[in-house]
Amino acid sequence: MIAMQYRFRLPTSFDTGIIERRIRDSGHLLDNFPGLLLKAWCYSPGNDILTGSEPLYAPVYLWQDSPGITTFLQSAGFQKLTSDFGWPRIDYWPVLDYQPGRSLRQSAFARREIIPIAPYSDLTRITDGLAQSPEITRIVAWDIQHWRRFCFELSARPFDELPDSERYRVGHLSLPAV
């Protein structure tokens, strides 16, 4: 599995209603997308006590494998995104662990944490110390180019703020059919 995210920092004066409408109008288009296990349509409206002060559009994807990513990046939907918001830097990480929570389909909030991996660490212990709630969905991956751990969580309830984390609202979840 591969986790992927691109982030658009938006001006503080940006009307995030545009993002919310985009999600409402287009979110369903990636439901059942080939190779896509999960897309969290994440955003932060800015000055939001539950997410943060910076307006962002920052969807997170969980792909089964690279052919799904290729199909998506070559799609008309991605072409529309780049024409509307610009050419993004896309981060992607090999997934170490994916734990879908019981309330995955009700997720309304997300949190992303990226922390450095110390040189010469025991790489078998990268996921150690991450407490798991059965209600929370978690994706843990690693950036082996920059030696960082990526932890992305989804919940029906807001998250507390952690150092080195970003918090988002989730406007839609694209998932395979059950």
Secondary structure in CASP SS format (residue, H / E / C, confidence):
PFRMAT SS
TARGET T0000
AUTHOR 0000-0000-0000
METHOD secondary structure of the structure
MODEL  1
M C 1.00
I E 1.00
A E 1.00
M E 1.00
Q E 1.00
Y E 1.00
R C 1.00
F E 1.00
R E 1.00
L C 1.00
P C 1.00
T C 1.00
S C 1.00
F C 1.00
D C 1.00
T C 1.00
G H 1.00
I H 1.00
I H 1.00
E H 1.00
R H 1.00
R H 1.00
I H 1.00
R H 1.00
D H 1.00
S H 1.00
G H 1.00
H H 1.00
L H 1.00
L H 1.00
D C 1.00
N C 1.00
F C 1.00
P C 1.00
G C 1.00
L E 1.00
L E 1.00
L E 1.00
K E 1.00
A E 1.00
W E 1.00
C E 1.00
Y E 1.00
S E 1.00
P C 1.00
G C 1.00
N C 1.00
D E 1.00
I C 1.00
L C 1.00
T C 1.00
G E 1.00
S C 1.00
E C 1.00
P C 1.00
L E 1.00
Y E 1.00
A C 1.00
P C 1.00
V E 1.00
Y E 1.00
L E 1.00
W E 1.00
Q C 1.00
D C 1.00
S H 1.00
P H 1.00
G H 1.00
I H 1.00
T H 1.00
T H 1.00
F H 1.00
L H 1.00
Q C 1.00
S C 1.00
A H 1.00
G H 1.00
F H 1.00
Q H 1.00
K H 1.00
L H 1.00
T H 1.00
S H 1.00
D H 1.00
F H 1.00
G C 1.00
W C 1.00
P C 1.00
R C 1.00
I E 1.00
D E 1.00
Y E 1.00
W E 1.00
P E 1.00
V E 1.00
L E 1.00
D E 1.00
Y E 1.00
Q E 1.00
P C 1.00
G C 1.00
R C 1.00
S C 1.00
L H 1.00
R H 1.00
Q H 1.00
S C 1.00
A C 1.00
F E 1.00
A E 1.00
R E 1.00
R E 1.00
E E 1.00
I E 1.00
I E 1.00
P E 1.00
I C 1.00
A C 1.00
P C 1.00
Y C 1.00
S C 1.00
D C 1.00
L H 1.00
T H 1.00
R H 1.00
I C 1.00
T C 1.00
D C 1.00
G C 1.00
L C 1.00
A C 1.00
Q C 1.00
S C 1.00
P C 1.00
E C 1.00
I C 1.00
T E 1.00
R E 1.00
I E 1.00
V E 1.00
A E 1.00
W E 1.00
D E 1.00
I C 1.00
Q C 1.00
H C 1.00
W C 1.00
R E 1.00
R E 1.00
F E 1.00
C E 1.00
F E 1.00
E E 1.00
L E 1.00
S E 1.00
A C 1.00
R C 1.00
P C 1.00
F C 1.00
D C 1.00
E C 1.00
L C 1.00
P C 1.00
D C 1.00
S E 1.00
E E 1.00
R E 1.00
Y E 1.00
R E 1.00
V E 1.00
G E 1.00
H E 1.00
L E 1.00
S E 1.00
L C 1.00
P C 1.00
A C 1.00
V C 1.00
END
